[in-house]
Amino acid sequence: MNFTEFIRKTDKIAESMPPENLAAFLHDYARSVPECKREEFLERLLSFSDKSVDWNNAGRLRRSGG
């Protein structure tokens, strides 16, 4: 599957999920992050924690604030 199709499908699934399910997915995914990538993962997660995230018409994330 190419990148564009992958992102489109990911966005569609995520848009339909309740926040609790996304949090559960994130927790489950975090369990699979190799030790050498954990700091990077946490930095990326924190970069979204202090921003307002809105979906534009193209289905891409637009981060603002912070």
Backbone as JSON Lines, residues from 0, in Angstrom:
{"i":0,"aa":"M","n":[0.87,-1.17,0.0],"ca":[0.0,0.0,0.0],"c":[0.91,1.23,0.0]}
{"i":1,"aa":"N","n":[0.58,2.2,-0.85],"ca":[1.41,3.4,-0.89],"c":[1.1,4.31,0.3]}
{"i":2,"aa":"F","n":[1.99,5.29,0.52],"ca":[1.89,6.16,1.68],"c":[0.58,6.94,1.71]}
{"i":3,"aa":"T","n":[0.19,7.52,0.59],"ca":[-1.03,8.33,0.54],"c":[-2.25,7.52,0.92]}
{"i":4,"aa":"E","n":[-2.37,6.33,0.38],"ca":[-3.5,5.46,0.7],"c":[-3.47,5.06,2.18]}
{"i":5,"aa":"F","n":[-2.29,4.74,2.68],"ca":[-2.13,4.37,4.08],"c":[-2.59,5.5,5.01]}
{"i":6,"aa":"I","n":[-2.14,6.72,4.73],"ca":[-2.52,7.87,5.56],"c":[-4.02,8.13,5.46]}
{"i":7,"aa":"R","n":[-4.57,8.06,4.27],"ca":[-6.01,8.28,4.08],"c":[-6.82,7.27,4.89]}
{"i":8,"aa":"K","n":[-6.44,6.01,4.83],"ca":[-7.16,4.99,5.59],"c":[-6.98,5.17,7.1]}
{"i":9,"aa":"T","n":[-5.76,5.51,7.5],"ca":[-5.5,5.75,8.92],"c":[-6.37,6.9,9.43]}
{"i":10,"aa":"D","n":[-6.41,7.99,8.68],"ca":[-7.22,9.15,9.08],"c":[-8.7,8.79,9.18]}
{"i":11,"aa":"K","n":[-9.19,8.04,8.22],"ca":[-10.61,7.66,8.22],"c":[-10.96,6.82,9.45]}
{"i":12,"aa":"I","n":[-10.11,5.87,9.77],"ca":[-10.35,5.03,10.95],"c":[-10.28,5.87,12.22]}
{"i":13,"aa":"A","n":[-9.24,6.69,12.34],"ca":[-9.05,7.5,13.55],"c":[-10.2,8.48,13.77]}
{"i":14,"aa":"E","n":[-10.7,9.08,12.68],"ca":[-11.81,10.03,12.8],"c":[-13.05,9.4,13.39]}
{"i":15,"aa":"S","n":[-13.23,8.11,13.17],"ca":[-14.45,7.44,13.62],"c":[-14.32,6.83,15.02]}
{"i":16,"aa":"M","n":[-13.13,6.91,15.6],"ca":[-12.9,6.26,16.9],"c":[-13.14,7.21,18.06]}
{"i":17,"aa":"P","n":[-13.77,6.71,19.13],"ca":[-13.89,7.53,20.35],"c":[-12.49,7.76,20.95]}
{"i":18,"aa":"P","n":[-12.3,8.87,21.66],"ca":[-10.99,9.16,22.27],"c":[-10.46,8.03,23.14]}
{"i":19,"aa":"E","n":[-11.35,7.32,23.83],"ca":[-10.9,6.22,24.7],"c":[-10.26,5.11,23.88]}
{"i":20,"aa":"N","n":[-10.8,4.85,22.7],"ca":[-10.24,3.81,21.84],"c":[-8.89,4.24,21.27]}
{"i":21,"aa":"L","n":[-8.78,5.53,20.91],"ca":[-7.49,6.03,20.43],"c":[-6.44,5.94,21.53]}
{"i":22,"aa":"A","n":[-6.82,6.28,22.75],"ca":[-5.9,6.19,23.89],"c":[-5.47,4.74,24.12]}
{"i":23,"aa":"A","n":[-6.4,3.82,24.0],"ca":[-6.08,2.4,24.17],"c":[-5.13,1.93,23.07]}
{"i":24,"aa":"F","n":[-5.39,2.37,21.84],"ca":[-4.49,2.03,20.73],"c":[-3.09,2.59,20.98]}
{"i":25,"aa":"L","n":[-3.02,3.85,21.4],"ca":[-1.74,4.48,21.66],"c":[-0.97,3.73,22.75]}
{"i":26,"aa":"H","n":[-1.67,3.34,23.8],"ca":[-1.05,2.57,24.88],"c":[-0.5,1.25,24.34]}
{"i":27,"aa":"D","n":[-1.31,0.56,23.55],"ca":[-0.9,-0.72,22.99],"c":[0.3,-0.54,22.05]}
{"i":28,"aa":"Y","n":[0.24,0.49,21.22],"ca":[1.34,0.75,20.29],"c":[2.63,1.08,21.05]}
{"i":29,"aa":"A","n":[2.51,1.9,22.1],"ca":[3.68,2.29,22.9],"c":[4.38,1.06,23.48]}
{"i":30,"aa":"R","n":[3.63,0.03,23.78],"ca":[4.22,-1.19,24.32],"c":[5.15,-1.86,23.32]}
{"i":31,"aa":"S","n":[4.97,-1.58,22.02],"ca":[5.79,-2.21,20.99],"c":[7.0,-1.37,20.57]}
{"i":32,"aa":"V","n":[7.13,-0.17,21.12],"ca":[8.24,0.7,20.74],"c":[9.54,0.16,21.34]}
{"i":33,"aa":"P","n":[10.55,-0.05,20.49],"ca":[11.82,-0.55,21.02],"c":[12.45,0.46,21.99]}
{"i":34,"aa":"E","n":[13.2,-0.05,22.94],"ca":[13.8,0.81,23.97],"c":[14.6,1.96,23.36]}
{"i":35,"aa":"C","n":[15.31,1.7,22.28],"ca":[16.14,2.75,21.68],"c":[15.32,3.85,21.0]}
{"i":36,"aa":"K","n":[14.02,3.65,20.83],"ca":[13.14,4.65,20.2],"c":[12.17,5.29,21.17]}
{"i":37,"aa":"R","n":[12.22,4.94,22.43],"ca":[11.21,5.41,23.39],"c":[11.3,6.91,23.65]}
{"i":38,"aa":"E","n":[12.5,7.45,23.77],"ca":[12.63,8.9,23.98],"c":[12.06,9.66,22.8]}
{"i":39,"aa":"E","n":[12.38,9.22,21.59],"ca":[11.85,9.86,20.38],"c":[10.32,9.78,20.36]}
{"i":40,"aa":"F","n":[9.78,8.64,20.71],"ca":[8.33,8.46,20.76],"c":[7.7,9.45,21.74]}
{"i":41,"aa":"L","n":[8.28,9.55,22.94],"ca":[7.74,10.46,23.95],"c":[7.85,11.92,23.51]}
{"i":42,"aa":"E","n":[8.93,12.28,22.85],"ca":[9.07,13.65,22.34],"c":[7.99,13.97,21.32]}
{"i":43,"aa":"R","n":[7.72,13.03,20.44],"ca":[6.66,13.25,19.43],"c":[5.3,13.34,20.09]}
{"i":44,"aa":"L","n":[5.05,12.48,21.07],"ca":[3.79,12.51,21.79],"c":[3.63,13.85,22.51]}
{"i":45,"aa":"L","n":[4.66,14.29,23.19],"ca":[4.61,15.58,23.89],"c":[4.42,16.75,22.93]}
{"i":46,"aa":"S","n":[4.93,16.64,21.72],"ca":[4.77,17.74,20.76],"c":[3.31,17.95,20.39]}
{"i":47,"aa":"F","n":[2.48,16.95,20.57],"ca":[1.04,17.08,20.3],"c":[0.25,17.43,21.55]}
{"i":48,"aa":"S","n":[0.83,17.26,22.71],"ca":[0.07,17.43,23.95],"c":[-0.27,18.87,24.26]}
{"i":49,"aa":"D","n":[0.51,19.81,23.76],"ca":[0.27,21.22,24.07],"c":[-0.22,22.02,22.87]}
{"i":50,"aa":"K","n":[-0.77,21.34,21.9],"ca":[-1.24,22.01,20.69],"c":[-2.7,21.66,20.43]}
{"i":51,"aa":"S","n":[-3.38,22.6,19.8],"ca":[-4.72,22.34,19.31],"c":[-4.58,21.67,17.95]}
{"i":52,"aa":"V","n":[-5.22,20.54,17.76],"ca":[-5.1,19.8,16.52],"c":[-6.46,19.8,15.82]}
{"i":53,"aa":"D","n":[-6.46,20.28,14.59],"ca":[-7.69,20.33,13.8],"c":[-7.47,19.62,12.47]}
{"i":54,"aa":"W","n":[-8.54,19.04,11.95],"ca":[-8.49,18.4,10.64],"c":[-8.9,19.43,9.61]}
{"i":55,"aa":"N","n":[-8.11,19.57,8.54],"ca":[-8.54,20.44,7.46],"c":[-9.27,19.6,6.42]}
{"i":56,"aa":"N","n":[-9.72,20.21,5.36],"ca":[-10.52,19.5,4.36],"c":[-9.76,18.37,3.68]}
{"i":57,"aa":"A","n":[-8.45,18.45,3.64],"ca":[-7.66,17.41,2.99],"c":[-7.45,16.19,3.88]}
{"i":58,"aa":"G","n":[-7.9,16.27,5.13],"ca":[-7.74,15.14,6.03],"c":[-6.38,15.07,6.68]}
{"i":59,"aa":"R","n":[-5.62,16.15,6.58],"ca":[-4.3,16.19,7.2],"c":[-4.39,16.94,8.52]}
{"i":60,"aa":"L","n":[-3.48,16.64,9.4],"ca":[-3.44,17.34,10.68],"c":[-2.81,18.7,10.5]}
{"i":61,"aa":"R","n":[-3.43,19.69,11.11],"ca":[-2.86,21.03,11.15],"c":[-2.69,21.38,12.61]}
{"i":62,"aa":"R","n":[-1.46,21.48,13.07],"ca":[-1.21,21.79,14.47],"c":[-1.07,23.29,14.63]}
{"i":63,"aa":"S","n":[-1.7,23.81,15.65],"ca":[-1.6,25.23,15.94],"c":[-1.45,25.43,17.43]}
{"i":64,"aa":"G","n":[-0.99,26.6,17.8],"ca":[-0.83,26.9,19.22],"c":[0.56,26.59,19.69]}
{"i":65,"aa":"G","n":[0.7,26.62,21.06],"ca":[1.94,26.23,21.69],"c":[3.06,27.13,21.42]}
